[in-house]
């Protein structure tokens, strides 16, 4: 999770939240997983506070995908997580494991 100070005068209260999640598809299923994720992205982008929810597929390893999420604040991410838990899961047999999430904190310089 990356926290982005969107308003330095707020003392951190205006922190946007960035998630970077890497997924590995079952060998040969990268395109199918990308399509399944595309549908999930379209739904999640409608959630309140969502500024970005996109999946990218590696050109060197088509079975590797990265999901980039940007949320207005932690409350928006928390609300999304509750909604996501109620949504149907991705089809079985497409993804290996749960994915790898990287967490970072930094201050925006520009």
Beta strands, then each sheet from edge to edge (+ up, - down):
strand 1: 2-5
strand 2: 15-25
strand 3: 50-57
strand 4: 64-71
strand 5: 95-102
strand 6: 104-106
sheet 1: 3+ 4- 2+ 1- 6-
sheet 2: 3+ 4- 2+ 5-
end
